[in-house]
Amino acid sequence: MNLESIAFIPDGNRRFARQSGVNFLKAYQMGTNKAWQVMDWLEEYKTVKTGTFWMLSLENIQKRSAELGLLFKIFDRELDKATKSGYFESNEIRLKFFGRLELLPEKLLGKVRQAEELTENFKKRTINLALGYSGRAEIVDAAKKLALDAKEGRIDINAIDEKKFENYLYAKLDDPDLIIRTGGAKRTSGFLPYQSDYSELYFCQHYWPEFSKEDLGEAVADFELRQRNFGK
């Protein structure tokens, strides 16, 4: 089966900063630049139509630390780049954001919406960016919306199935065929739990700023060797 959707858990920015002697701002900027690189590398995998990146967890956004302020500044700058560089137009890439986006600063949220509107008609590839995301929160928020619709008669509770429930998740995403986590940890930490039942997992020892084109190639090659039965 073709590899059509890859999701990334870009872990290890802070550990890279400590071990490399660079400050957190520099490490996070390197991590952001890495995401741009990975988008370029995905161009070589013609069957891959979707790339998903977990950029900021809900737990981190709720901390409201000074470090979070630095991240917001980076995101603000990168969103300007996204809308002004012409990169997404020339590559026909659609940008989608998901998570508890309402927790973002108002100015940043406005730029998120602007980037989505600018790219909404592009069809070659979709890049999804998770901001303020938690898998458990996504399921809880979906259940709340579904319960409200059922209470107000907009949906028959007996007609609900897995496909209908998906409509209440943050965004309509292609289930990832492959999830790649950097940084050495061997867990998904609540990333896309509803969508990843049959995702293949690949754990890379390199920190996210160190992640290379060769690392991506090794992950894809490993995926292609696996037998996927989807529970059958």
C-alpha positions, -999 to +999 in steps of 0.1 A: +000+000+000+013+035-009+026+058+017+002+088+015+002+105+049+031+111+073+029+127+107+058+140+127+063+144+165+092+169+164+107+162+198+140+172+213+144+209+208+152+217+244+175+187+249+193+197+217+198+232+231+212+220+264+236+195+247+247+219+220+252+250+241+227+271+222+198+290+238+162+278+235+153+305+210+180+294+186+170+257+191+133+264+184+142+285+154+163+256+141+134+233+147+111+256+127+135+257+099+137+219+100+099+218+093+104+239+062+132+215+051+110+184+057+083+199+036+108+203+007+120+167+012+084+154+010+083+166-026+105+136-035+078+112-022+052+116-049+026+094-032+027+115+000-002+139-001-004+148+036+022+159+061+012+166+097+034+183+124+027+186+161+041+221+167+028+229+202+010+207+227-020+218+248+001+212+280+028+236+268+003+263+258-014+261+292+019+267+310+021+303+298+058+304+304+084+329+291+095+301+267+059+301+253+063+338+245+094+330+225+075+303+205+047+327+197+072+352+183+087+325+161+053+313+149+043+349+142+074+354+120+069+321+103+033+328+095+044+360+078+068+340+058+041+315+049+018+342+035+044+364+018+070+340+004+049+324-023+062+290-012+027+275-007+013+290-039+042+278-061+040+243-046+002+242-045+002+233-008-028+238+015-022+248+051-045+236+078-042+242+116-060+223+143-061+221+181-075+245+207-066+274+185-087+298+205-059+297+231-036+315+207-030+352+210-056+371+189-030+385+165-015+350+160-049+334+154-057+360+128-025+351+109-034+314+112-068+321+096-052+342+069-028+314+060-056+289+057-077+312+035-048+320+013-041+283+006-075+267+009-079+260-029-045+242-033-048+205-040-013+190-045-005+184-009-019+193+026+003+203+055-015+201+089+000+220+119-012+211+154-012+240+178-025+237+214-032+201+206-039+171+229-054+139+217-076+134+248-087+170+246-097+165+210-119+135+218-134+152+248-142+184+228-157+162+200-179+144+225-191+177+240-201+190+205-218+157+197-237+156+229-249+192+223-261+183+188-279+152+202-295+172+230-308+198+205-320+172+181-296+179+153-283+143+153-299+109+161-278+094+189-285+059+175-271+069+141-237+078+154-208+056+142-171+061+138-174+080+106-199+104+120-178+109+152-149+119+130-169+150+119-166+164+154-129+162+156-108+193+152-101+188+116-107+162+088-073+146+085-061+117+065-052+090+090-014+089+091+002+058+075+034+066+093+042+086+124+078+096+130+090+108+164+124+123+169+144+126+201+146+090+211+114+086+231+093+056+221+057+068+227+032+090+209+023+111+239-014+114+229-008+125+193-037+117+170-050+087+191-083+085+172-066+087+138-036+064+144-051+030+151-032+014+122-004+039+118+031+025+116+055+041+142+091+050+136+113+064+164+144+083+154+172+089+179+182+123+165+167+154+180+144+173+158+169+201+148+193+172+138+167+153+117+181+147+082+170+138+048+186+105+053+166+100+086+134+105+066+146+081+039+153+054+065+119+059+081+102+055+047+123+025+038+114+009+071+077+015+064+079-001+030+093-033+046+063-037+069+033-059+063+001-039+070-029-061+076-053-036+093-065-061+118-075-087+092 
